[in-house]
């Protein structure tokens, strides 16, 4: 009984602190995720040390992040994304390539191992588009060519990052890229995209002939949730991130989900359980275990270099590619700045890297600082840029 009580207390602390700090962030015009991360840092070993056993928070957190990504898929306008899909993929590749190369070279320069350097480079490749999309929506340009390219490129580089993550995780576990791993990843991607196409093109029949005829209470919500979680499980089984399956599951069903009640349910569910993942990510930070064992000046240099490579790689890589696609300088710079924010897939990769011991605490701290710096600066830069 005492164990159950401790679990409930831990969960209550997490949701209370997360919502208090989300409220503070919202009042100063910042994304709620920054409040969740800060809540984890405060209740974790970094400051108060209120939560020491993180397994319960971790389990709910992973469910929350899967549902969050599934909802993102449901809310995506796939027809609009098709219009600038090719340009978006090229922009994503430019940003991924330059950011990965810069981060890898910097990590090797600071004498990190080959696999650790690959891991930190992979962490810096994705983009969290939530911060940028909210700003573009406020400015009224989210459905412009610039807005659609940013949204499409953010999804594309998340997929690329997850494929890199699957390959590099194989090296971390086995010391090499095994043929079995490549085969599993290839099969997994083929299966997930096949399921996506099947669900996407048969979604109307599936929804009207089966889901709507179900006698379960709130049948659409239940069946959609099963599709999202099911595809995330398949994705994870083949060595990919569950987020790829969750997103494609949501994207496949986005054509038929027009019920305000259904969307409202998922949004409420996300608000309740997704903060657990980001709080968990904050709890994992424990600078005290490395203080006294590190060269402070060198560590500060590492953090600055990693954060700088994450910012420069996206601005030059994405913005430069956009310019090569014959977009004007202002639009290209907007795309580069809009692709800066992190706080999604990159955080998932960082959490896994720290958990399996590939990532050092100072590199994990670098990833968290990059999240804060880019998330806080991007809205300001975009608004200033558009005001000109």
Helices and strands as residue ranges (DSSP letters): H 2-27, H 32-43, H 55-74, H 78-83, H 85-109, H 114-123, H 130-139, H 145-174, H 179-205, I 206-211, H 219-237, H 242-252, H 260-283, G 287-289, H 296-324, H 329-338, H 345-355, H 361-387
